Amino acid sequence: MMNIFLNPTAGRGQALKRWMSLEKPLQEKIGEFRVWQGESSQHFRTLVQEALKQGEKNIIAAGGDGTLQNLLDGLMEFYHGKSIPADIRVGAIALGTSNDFHKPLRKEACLVGIPLRVPGPGKAHDLMRLTVKTPLGTEEQRCFLQASHVGTIPETNDRLTRRPGFCNWLYKKWYWLSLN
């Protein structure tokens, strides 16, 4: 069974609304699935680990790049640096703001206009863990897929879209203009 980890606050709070338009067509496409709804980054990782403890093999992040990052972090924490079994399948549904994991967007990979990558036969990707030392001298671990963003894009998106301040204000005023 597919397990979808939904972040309802992704996409500047629009993810739940987008999910509601996708839920029925997705069920028709992939069959039954279970939805796990996260309330925070830590809660999200805990839910992923709970599904893995229950023997689930197909896990899908439904949100933005940060949601996928939390899913990967939960996966890596669960296996404590050991090899992840080859039968674990990871997918993503683009309900976020920038959805970099889905770029370049392919029309055939969309359902009701929403890009998705659901588990199935596919190619293997390297999932890596990187330990970094911050300018403050603390160590942080980042998990990422090969040729990915090393966990920095979700952090940047969070700062731009959710944290108050000048960058957030500027983002709200100029983001769409910069895309045109």
Secondary structure as UniProt FT lines:
FT   STRAND          2..6
FT   TURN            8..9
FT   HELIX           10..13
FT   HELIX           15..30
FT   STRAND          33..37
FT   HELIX           41..53
FT   TURN            54..55
FT   STRAND          58..63
FT   HELIX           65..79
FT   TURN            80..81
FT   TURN            86..87
FT   STRAND          89..94
FT   HELIX           100..102
FT   HELIX           107..109
FT   STRAND          110..111
FT   TURN            112..113
FT   STRAND          114..117
FT   STRAND          127..133
FT   TURN            135..136
FT   STRAND          139..145
FT   TURN            146..147
FT   TURN            150..151
FT   HELIX           152..161
FT   HELIX           166..179
//
